[in-house]
């Protein structure tokens, strides 16, 4: 059964920032879980110059309807001028269905639009 889930891939300057962002996003129920992978080395071009830095990977497990708000919140919390926030669609969902259901149950539900037309 299709559940419309996403992995959100983010890089941070260090483990401390990843932990700060991860705790905030999970606490606000924008994601069910945050995984932190420390010790990554990145090579990238920034403002015309090749940079090499140590970074930390932060991966969220969430639902499609939370991606926009999660991205906005990460940008507010993040130290980078242009943080990496990439949503990866989990189109073919196989595996532990109870775990996938847990992700859905752990993320806040979208607020339905106000359809009161009785002005």
Secondary structure, DSSP 4 states (H G I P E B T S, - for coil): ----EEEEEEEESSHHHHHHHHHHHHHTTS-SEEEEEEEEEEEEEETTEEEEEEEEEEEEEEEGGGHHHHHHHHHHH-SSTT--EEEEE--S--S-HHHHHHHHHHSPPPPPP------
